[in-house]
Amino acid sequence: MENILLLILGVTFIVIGCCLIKHKLMFLIAGYNQVSLTNDQSKALGKIVGNFILLTGILVTIDYIRINYFSSSDEKIFYIVMGISFIIGLIIMTSQIFKLFRRGK
């Protein structure tokens, strides 16, 4: 049962990430205020956050696939690589957001 929930979570993140990249469901971004941002900044913010959520959904879906089809693989190494990928994605997203708002001022 928990494996199915992992797949549902991963697919949900992928769908939300794709919607944010296409500038839909922007209300899901905490602190998003359309009035204070230009249209270009708003689209760039959606693309940046959408890419990160898409990365998260892909990592969760890959974990589901690993659990169900590659159970003999070493999970410790997988989780280390997954954690490093998540941290790198978080750093890239944060730096892009800082550049976006620094450029806007």
N, C-alpha and C positions, 0 to 999 in steps of 0.2 A: 504494500500500500504506500509506504513512504517513497518508494522509487517512482511511482506514478506521480506523486505530488512534486517530486523533483523535476520530472519532465514537464508537468503543467507550469511550474514556476519558471523554468527555462524558456518555454515557448511564450509565456506571458511577457517576460522581459524582452524577448526578441520582437514581439509585436509592438510593445510600447516604445522600444528603441526606434523601430522603423517609423512609427507615427511621429515621434519627436523630430526625427531627421527631416520628415516632410512637413514640419511646422504645425502639427496637429497635437492635441492634448497637452498644450503648453502649460495649462494650469497645474499639471503634476510637478512642475519644477518649483521647489520651495522658494518663496521670495520673488517669484516672477511677477513683474508689474509692467504690463504692456505700455502704459502711459509714459514711463520714465525711459524707455528704450526706443531707439530708432528701429525702423523695419529691418534694416540690415543687421543690427545688433541682435534683434530678436530671433531672426533666422539663424544667425551664427551660434547663438546660445542653444537653440534647439538642436542644431547639428552636433555641437560639442557634447552636450549631455546625452543626446540620443546615441551617439557612437559609444559612449561609456556604458550605457545601459544595454546596448546591443552586445558589447564585449562580455558583460556580466551574464547575459542570457546564453551566449554561446558557451561560456565556461561551465555554467550549470548543466546545459544540455550535454556537453562532452562528458561531464561527470556521470550523468545518467547512463550514457552509452558505455562508459568504462565499467560501471558497476554491473551492468547486465550482460555485457558481451566480452569483456576482457578482465574477468575477475582474478585471473592468475597474475596480472601485472602488479608491480610494486606500487601500492597506493601512497606510500610516504613520499616517494619521488614525484608522483603525479600532483599531490597536494602542494608540494614545495613549488613546482613549476606553475601551478594554478595561482598560488598566492603571489608569486613574483609577477606574473602577468597582470593580476588585478592591481597590484601596487603601482606598476609601471603605467597602466591605464589611468589610474587615479592621479598620478603625478602629471601626466600629459594633459588630462582634462583640466586640472587646477591651473596649470601654467597657461593653457589656451584661454581660460576664462579671465585670468588676470591680464593677459595681453589684450583681450577684447575690451575690457572696461578701462584699461589704461589708455588705449587708443581712442576711446569714445570721449575722454575728457579734454 
